[in-house]
C-alpha cells in the first residue's frame, strides 16, 4: 500500500480516527492499545517532502501538516488535530503513541509497542 512517509501518514490517519472514536465509546474516554511496530517518539522524515517521490499520501501528508499550523477548524480530520497538538513537522514527526497521546490524553492512554526487528529494537531501546 504505502511505506516511508506515505505509510506513516496512511497508518496514522487510520489509527487516530479509530482511537478517537473508540475512546469516545468508553465513559471515561480511555483507550488501551497494542502497537505491533516501533518508531522513536519523534523522527525526521526519511525523505523530505520537498523532494519528489511518487505516492498519493505524500501530497496529503504535506497538506495536513500545513493545515495543522493553522487555527482549529470545525470538522477537520482527527489527524490534523493530532499533528497540531503533537507539534508535528518534517524534522520532528511523531510516532503513533505520541499522536494518540495528543488526542486522547496521556492519562487516558495505556498499552505497549512491540518491535520484532532486533536491530531496530536495540536502537529504540536507547531512545
C-alpha positions in Angstrom: 0.0 0.0 0.0 2.5 2.6 1.2 5.7 2.9 3.0 8.0 5.5 4.5 6.5 8.9 4.9 3.4 7.9 2.9 3.0 4.8 5.0 3.2 6.8 8.2 0.5 9.2 7.0 -1.9 6.4 5.9 -1.3 4.4 9.1 -1.6 7.4 11.4 -4.8 8.7 9.8 -6.5 5.3 10.4 -5.1 4.9 13.9 -6.0 8.4 15.1 -9.5 8.3 13.7 -10.2 4.8 15.2 -8.7 5.8 18.5 -10.8 8.9 18.9 -14.0 7.0 18.2 -13.0 4.1 20.4 -12.1 6.5 23.3 -15.5 8.2 22.9 -17.2 4.9 23.4 -15.6 4.5 26.9 -17.4 6.5 29.6 -14.0 7.7 30.9 -12.5 8.3 27.5 -9.8 5.6 28.0 -8.0 3.6 25.4 -5.7 0.6 25.7 -3.5 0.0 22.6 -1.1 -2.7 21.4 1.1 -1.5 18.6 3.0 -4.0 16.5 5.7 -1.8 15.2 8.3 0.5 16.6 9.4 4.1 15.9 11.2 6.6 18.1 8.8 9.0 19.7 9.8 11.7 17.1 11.9 11.2 14.0 12.7 13.3 10.9 11.1 12.1 7.7 13.0 9.5 5.7 12.7 11.7 2.5 11.9 15.4 2.9 8.5 16.5 1.5 10.1 18.9 -0.9 11.9 16.1 -2.8 9.8 14.4 -5.5 8.7 11.0 -4.6 5.7 9.1 -6.0 2.7 8.5 -3.8 -0.8 9.9 -3.3 -0.3 10.1 0.5 2.7 12.4 0.1 0.7 15.3 -1.1 -2.0 14.7 1.6 0.6 14.5 4.3 2.1 17.8 3.2 -1.3 19.4 3.1 -2.4 18.1 6.5 0.9 19.2 8.2 0.3 22.6 6.7 -3.3 22.7 8.0 -2.1 21.7 11.5 -0.2 25.0 11.7 -3.5 27.0 11.4 -6.2 27.5 14.0 -8.6 24.5 14.5 -11.4 24.3 12.0 -14.8 22.6 12.5 -15.0 19.1 11.1 -11.3 18.8 10.3 -9.8 15.3 10.2 -8.6 14.0 13.6 -5.1 13.6 12.2 -4.8 17.4 11.7 -5.7 17.9 15.4 -3.2 15.2 16.4 -0.5 16.9 14.3 -1.2 20.3 15.8 -1.2 19.0 19.4 1.9 16.9 18.9 3.6 19.8 17.0 4.4 17.5 14.1 6.8 18.6 11.4 9.1 17.1 8.8 12.0 17.3 11.3 10.1 16.0 14.2 7.4 13.6 13.1 5.6 11.8 16.0 5.0 8.0 16.3 1.6 6.5 16.8 1.8 6.7 20.6 2.6 10.4 20.5 -0.2 11.1 18.2 -2.7 9.1 20.3 -1.4 10.8 23.5 -2.1 14.2 21.8 -5.7 13.5 21.0 -6.7 11.0 23.8 -4.5 12.4 26.6 -1.7 10.7 28.4 -3.9 9.9 31.4 -6.4 8.1 29.2 -3.9 6.0 27.1 -2.3 2.8 28.1 -0.7 -0.1 26.2 2.6 -1.0 24.6 4.7 -1.1 21.5 6.3 -4.3 20.2 9.2 -4.3 17.7 10.3 -7.6 16.2 13.4 -6.4 14.3 16.3 -6.9 16.7 18.4 -4.1 15.2 15.5 -1.6 15.4 14.6 -2.8 18.9 18.2 -2.1 20.0 18.2 1.4 18.5 14.8 2.3 20.0 15.8 0.9 23.4 18.5 3.6 23.6 16.0 6.5 22.9 
